Every structure is written in structure tokens, then in C-alpha cells.
């Protein structure tokens, strides 16, 4: 058994060669064994594999997708955050 160190706590959990989040499709197939759930599980696993080939994990890919939708230029504060000064004196 290999020794485990504290620095290993940051690593991504793996399910065989895939990210552990890809096991959601496998669990879905186990509980509802149909052809479409099998195909969905395979597509999820292929999607995670493609993300890893690009050098991304799932959370980073969500951030990239958010930047794609919203854009790079975002305001640092909205107009609702600005409080107008009032004098009740």
C-alpha cells in the first residue's frame, strides 16, 4: 500500500481513469438500467475525458463556460451596491 501524505488531499478523486464526478452517470445507469441511461453515462465519461485532454477539470470548465456566456468585461460593482447619501439633519 502506498504511503499517503497531506499533499495528496488536494488531488482530484478518480474512478478508474476518470474523474470521480463522472461516476454519476454510472450510478444513474445502475439504478435505472436502460439503453438511454447507458448512452448518457458513456457520453458523460467521454465529456470528462475530453475536458481532461484540454487540461481542464469540471469546475474550471464551468468557469470557462460562464466567461463564454457573460464575457470578460464585468463591472466590479453594480448600481444597487451604491448607497446615496442622505442628510436628515
N, C-alpha and C positions, 0 to 999 in steps of 0.2 A: 504494500500500500504506500503510495507516495506521501511525503510529508506535506502538510498544509500550513501555509504561512498567512499572516494577516493581510499581506498584499494581494492574496488571491480572493479576498472578499469582494473586490470591485469587478471581477470578471463576469462576463455575461454567462448565465446558466445555459447549458447545452443539453439538447435531447438528441442523442447520437451526434450527427454532424450539423444539426440545425439549431437555431436559437430556440430557447425553451418556449417562447411565445408562439411558435409555430405548432406546438403540441395542442393548441386549442382546436385546430381542425381535426386532429386525430381523435381527441376526446369527443368532439361532436360526431365523428363517424362511429365511434364505439357505442355511443348511446343511441344513435339513430342510423343504423346501418342501411343506407340506401345508395344507389348509384350516384345521385347528385351530391350527397354529402362526401362520398369518396372523392369525387372530382373536385369539390370545393377544398377538401383537405390537401389534395395534391397541388392545386393552384396556390393555396396559402403557402405551402412549403416551397414551391418554386419562386413565389414572390419574395420570401425571406432570403432565399438563396441568391436571387438577383440583387437584392439590396446589399448583401454581404459582398458580392462581387464588385459593386460600386464603392465599397468602403464605408457603408452606412449601416447603422443599426436601426431598429424600429423607431425609437424616439427621435433620432436625428432625421430620419426620413420624414416624420411628421412635421418637424420644424421646417425642413426644406419645402414641403408641400404648402405649409402655411405662408412662407415667404413668397412662393409662387402665386398663391391666391391673393395675398394682401399687397405685396410689393415690398421693395427695400426701404422706401421712404415713408416712415411712420412718425407722426408727431410725438414729441416727448410728453406732452400733457394735453388733455382735451380742454375745451372751453368750460366744461362742467366743473373742473377742478379749480378754476379761478374764482375766488370769492371777492365780490365787490365790497369795498369799504363803506361802512355806514356810520354816520355821526348822530348819536341820539342825545347829544348834549344840549 
